[in-house]
Amino acid sequence: MPTISQFYGIVIQMFWNEHAPPHFHATYGEYKATININTFANLGFWPEFDQNQFD
């Protein structure tokens, strides 16, 4: 799967010919999520982040 971006240990990947609806895959350690591009709905499990850790 082609990698689109990597940041803070998160890897964003996308297939060009995958099933609808349009989405991308995100992995962070053992966590995996599929994010709908139109609604940003998370179709997987993703941990809650403390926003202050990125300041």
N, CA, C and O atoms as CSV, one atom per row, in Angstrom:
chain,resi,resn,atom,element,x,y,z
A,1,MET,N,N,0.859,-1.168,0.000
A,1,MET,CA,C,0.000,0.000,0.000
A,1,MET,C,C,0.905,1.230,0.000
A,1,MET,O,O,1.782,1.327,0.858
A,2,PRO,N,N,0.730,2.162,-0.914
A,2,PRO,CA,C,1.567,3.362,-0.965
A,2,PRO,C,C,1.378,4.241,0.268
A,2,PRO,O,O,0.255,4.471,0.717
A,3,THR,N,N,2.482,4.722,0.800
A,3,THR,CA,C,2.453,5.621,1.949
A,3,THR,C,C,2.326,7.057,1.461
A,3,THR,O,O,3.117,7.515,0.638
A,4,ILE,N,N,1.323,7.762,1.976
A,4,ILE,CA,C,1.061,9.159,1.611
A,4,ILE,C,C,1.847,10.093,2.523
A,4,ILE,O,O,2.437,11.072,2.066
A,5,SER,N,N,1.848,9.775,3.843
A,5,SER,CA,C,2.496,10.651,4.809
A,5,SER,C,C,2.863,9.860,6.061
A,5,SER,O,O,2.284,8.811,6.343
A,6,GLN,N,N,3.843,10.386,6.808
A,6,GLN,CA,C,4.230,9.841,8.106
A,6,GLN,C,C,4.519,11.004,9.042
A,6,GLN,O,O,5.257,11.921,8.682
A,7,PHE,N,N,3.942,10.974,10.247
A,7,PHE,CA,C,4.185,12.020,11.241
A,7,PHE,C,C,3.809,11.498,12.621
A,7,PHE,O,O,2.825,10.773,12.760
A,8,TYR,N,N,4.587,11.863,13.650
A,8,TYR,CA,C,4.353,11.454,15.040
A,8,TYR,C,C,4.128,9.950,15.173
A,8,TYR,O,O,3.398,9.522,16.067
A,9,GLY,N,N,4.729,9.146,14.317
A,9,GLY,CA,C,4.550,7.698,14.371
A,9,GLY,C,C,3.307,7.199,13.667
A,9,GLY,O,O,3.045,5.997,13.654
A,10,ILE,N,N,2.532,8.104,13.079
A,10,ILE,CA,C,1.320,7.739,12.349
A,10,ILE,C,C,1.674,7.585,10.879
A,10,ILE,O,O,2.371,8.427,10.313
A,11,VAL,N,N,1.197,6.513,10.258
A,11,VAL,CA,C,1.445,6.271,8.837
A,11,VAL,C,C,0.107,6.340,8.105
A,11,VAL,O,O,-0.840,5.644,8.474
A,12,ILE,N,N,0.025,7.172,7.074
A,12,ILE,CA,C,-1.179,7.332,6.257
A,12,ILE,C,C,-0.933,6.650,4.918
A,12,ILE,O,O,0.051,6.936,4.236
A,13,GLN,N,N,-1.839,5.743,4.546
A,13,GLN,CA,C,-1.683,4.995,3.302
A,13,GLN,C,C,-2.999,4.970,2.537
A,13,GLN,O,O,-4.076,5.095,3.119
A,14,MET,N,N,-2.891,4.804,1.207
A,14,MET,CA,C,-4.078,4.791,0.368
A,14,MET,C,C,-3.833,3.924,-0.873
A,14,MET,O,O,-2.773,3.994,-1.494
A,15,PHE,N,N,-4.826,3.111,-1.217
A,15,PHE,CA,C,-4.815,2.369,-2.476
A,15,PHE,C,C,-5.501,3.220,-3.536
A,15,PHE,O,O,-6.460,3.929,-3.230
A,16,TRP,N,N,-5.032,3.161,-4.758
A,16,TRP,CA,C,-5.668,3.958,-5.813
A,16,TRP,C,C,-6.890,3.262,-6.393
A,16,TRP,O,O,-7.739,3.929,-6.985
A,17,ASN,N,N,-7.013,1.940,-6.244
A,17,ASN,CA,C,-8.116,1.213,-6.889
A,17,ASN,C,C,-8.947,0.428,-5.879
A,17,ASN,O,O,-9.497,-0.620,-6.218
A,18,GLU,N,N,-9.044,0.911,-4.657
A,18,GLU,CA,C,-9.777,0.188,-3.631
A,18,GLU,C,C,-11.263,0.519,-3.682
A,18,GLU,O,O,-11.680,1.439,-4.385
A,19,HIS,N,N,-12.049,-0.230,-2.938
A,19,HIS,CA,C,-13.511,-0.135,-2.928
A,19,HIS,C,C,-14.004,1.233,-2.442
A,19,HIS,O,O,-13.273,1.978,-1.789
A,20,ALA,N,N,-15.254,1.539,-2.775
A,20,ALA,CA,C,-15.910,2.762,-2.308
A,20,ALA,C,C,-16.351,2.558,-0.862
A,20,ALA,O,O,-16.477,1.412,-0.431
A,21,PRO,N,N,-16.587,3.611,-0.105
A,21,PRO,CA,C,-16.386,5.022,-0.392
A,21,PRO,C,C,-14.904,5.376,-0.329
A,21,PRO,O,O,-14.109,4.607,0.212
A,22,PRO,N,N,-14.521,6.536,-0.877
A,22,PRO,CA,C,-13.117,6.959,-0.825
A,22,PRO,C,C,-12.634,7.050,0.622
A,22,PRO,O,O,-13.305,7.635,1.472
A,23,HIS,N,N,-11.482,6.474,0.891
A,23,HIS,CA,C,-10.978,6.438,2.258
A,23,HIS,C,C,-9.467,6.273,2.256
A,23,HIS,O,O,-8.865,5.958,1.230
A,24,PHE,N,N,-8.853,6.492,3.438
A,24,PHE,CA,C,-7.436,6.200,3.607
A,24,PHE,C,C,-7.261,5.388,4.884
A,24,PHE,O,O,-8.144,5.350,5.742
A,25,HIS,N,N,-6.123,4.752,4.989
A,25,HIS,CA,C,-5.804,3.918,6.137
A,25,HIS,C,C,-4.757,4.628,6.980
A,25,HIS,O,O,-3.804,5.197,6.446
A,26,ALA,N,N,-4.933,4.596,8.297
A,26,ALA,CA,C,-3.966,5.174,9.219
A,26,ALA,C,C,-3.568,4.099,10.222
A,26,ALA,O,O,-4.421,3.378,10.739
A,27,THR,N,N,-2.274,3.996,10.494
A,27,THR,CA,C,-1.798,3.072,11.514
A,27,THR,C,C,-0.920,3.832,12.496
A,27,THR,O,O,-0.181,4.745,12.127
A,28,TYR,N,N,-1.021,3.430,13.750
A,28,TYR,CA,C,-0.218,4.018,14.812
A,28,TYR,C,C,0.056,2.893,15.793
A,28,TYR,O,O,-0.791,2.576,16.628
A,29,GLY,N,N,1.229,2.289,15.700
A,29,GLY,CA,C,1.534,1.125,16.522
A,29,GLY,C,C,0.577,0.003,16.196
A,29,GLY,O,O,0.476,-0.422,15.045
A,30,GLU,N,N,-0.132,-0.484,17.217
A,30,GLU,CA,C,-1.085,-1.575,17.000
A,30,GLU,C,C,-2.468,-1.088,16.582
A,30,GLU,O,O,-3.349,-1.905,16.317
A,31,TYR,N,N,-2.675,0.226,16.518
A,31,TYR,CA,C,-3.975,0.784,16.156
A,31,TYR,C,C,-4.094,0.944,14.652
A,31,TYR,O,O,-3.140,1.321,13.971
A,32,LYS,N,N,-5.288,0.648,14.145
A,32,LYS,CA,C,-5.554,0.804,12.710
A,32,LYS,C,C,-6.916,1.445,12.535
A,32,LYS,O,O,-7.876,1.087,13.217
A,33,ALA,N,N,-6.991,2.388,11.621
A,33,ALA,CA,C,-8.258,3.049,11.333
A,33,ALA,C,C,-8.405,3.210,9.832
A,33,ALA,O,O,-7.419,3.346,9.107
A,34,THR,N,N,-9.631,3.193,9.385
A,34,THR,CA,C,-9.976,3.508,8.006
A,34,THR,C,C,-10.836,4.756,8.074
A,34,THR,O,O,-11.892,4.749,8.708
A,35,ILE,N,N,-10.398,5.824,7.431
A,35,ILE,CA,C,-11.067,7.124,7.533
A,35,ILE,C,C,-11.761,7.452,6.212
A,35,ILE,O,O,-11.120,7.505,5.163
A,36,ASN,N,N,-13.065,7.671,6.272
A,36,ASN,CA,C,-13.837,8.078,5.105
A,36,ASN,C,C,-13.444,9.507,4.745
A,36,ASN,O,O,-13.521,10.395,5.594
A,37,ILE,N,N,-13.029,9.744,3.514
A,37,ILE,CA,C,-12.567,11.073,3.094
A,37,ILE,C,C,-13.708,12.087,3.070
A,37,ILE,O,O,-13.486,13.262,3.363
A,38,ASN,N,N,-14.918,11.662,2.729
A,38,ASN,CA,C,-16.046,12.594,2.634
A,38,ASN,C,C,-16.571,13.029,3.994
A,38,ASN,O,O,-16.944,14.190,4.164
A,39,THR,N,N,-16.609,12.115,4.976
A,39,THR,CA,C,-17.219,12.419,6.272
A,39,THR,C,C,-16.224,12.429,7.427
A,39,THR,O,O,-16.564,12.854,8.531
A,40,PHE,N,N,-15.006,11.968,7.188
A,40,PHE,CA,C,-13.968,11.789,8.212
A,40,PHE,C,C,-14.402,10.828,9.309
A,40,PHE,O,O,-13.859,10.859,10.413
A,41,ALA,N,N,-15.381,9.972,9.012
A,41,ALA,CA,C,-15.804,8.957,9.971
A,41,ALA,C,C,-14.689,7.926,10.114
A,41,ALA,O,O,-14.091,7.492,9.129
A,42,ASN,N,N,-14.424,7.544,11.357
A,42,ASN,CA,C,-13.400,6.550,11.651
A,42,ASN,C,C,-14.064,5.181,11.683
A,42,ASN,O,O,-14.979,4.951,12.474
A,43,LEU,N,N,-13.610,4.277,10.830
A,43,LEU,CA,C,-14.193,2.948,10.753
A,43,LEU,C,C,-13.352,1.918,11.499
A,43,LEU,O,O,-13.558,0.717,11.326
A,44,GLY,N,N,-12.416,2.362,12.320
A,44,GLY,CA,C,-11.569,1.458,13.094
A,44,GLY,C,C,-11.373,1.985,14.495
A,44,GLY,O,O,-12.043,2.935,14.901
A,45,PHE,N,N,-10.459,1.379,15.247
A,45,PHE,CA,C,-10.186,1.820,16.614
A,45,PHE,C,C,-8.974,2.732,16.616
A,45,PHE,O,O,-7.953,2.420,16.003
A,46,TRP,N,N,-9.085,3.848,17.298
A,46,TRP,CA,C,-8.007,4.831,17.368
A,46,TRP,C,C,-7.955,5.391,18.779
A,46,TRP,O,O,-9.002,5.719,19.336
A,47,PRO,N,N,-6.773,5.512,19.380
A,47,PRO,CA,C,-6.691,6.011,20.756
A,47,PRO,C,C,-7.002,7.505,20.832
A,47,PRO,O,O,-6.823,8.240,19.861
A,48,GLU,N,N,-7.465,7.936,21.993
A,48,GLU,CA,C,-7.651,9.366,22.240
A,48,GLU,C,C,-6.278,9.980,22.484
A,48,GLU,O,O,-5.480,9.430,23.243
A,49,PHE,N,N,-6.000,11.097,21.858
A,49,PHE,CA,C,-4.725,11.773,22.026
A,49,PHE,C,C,-4.888,12.980,22.923
A,49,PHE,O,O,-5.911,13.665,22.883
A,50,ASP,N,N,-3.885,13.235,23.725
A,50,ASP,CA,C,-3.814,14.461,24.509
A,50,ASP,C,C,-3.262,15.535,23.584
A,50,ASP,O,O,-2.096,15.475,23.196
A,51,GLN,N,N,-4.076,16.507,23.230
A,51,GLN,CA,C,-3.658,17.532,22.277
A,51,GLN,C,C,-2.435,18.292,22.761
A,51,GLN,O,O,-1.670,18.801,21.942
A,52,ASN,N,N,-2.227,18.382,24.083
A,52,ASN,CA,C,-1.090,19.115,24.617
A,52,ASN,C,C,0.256,18.446,24.292
A,52,ASN,O,O,1.294,19.107,24.331
A,53,GLN,N,N,0.247,17.162,23.976
A,53,GLN,CA,C,1.510,16.487,23.689
A,53,GLN,C,C,2.130,16.964,22.381
A,53,GLN,O,O,3.304,16.700,22.122
A,54,PHE,N,N,1.352,17.666,21.552
A,54,PHE,CA,C,1.857,18.137,20.273
A,54,PHE,C,C,2.256,19.616,20.305
A,54,PHE,O,O,2.709,20.154,19.295
A,55,ASP,N,N,2.093,20.270,21.445
A,55,ASP,CA,C,2.448,21.698,21.555
A,55,ASP,C,C,3.932,21.874,21.791
A,55,ASP,O,O,4.408,23.003,21.909
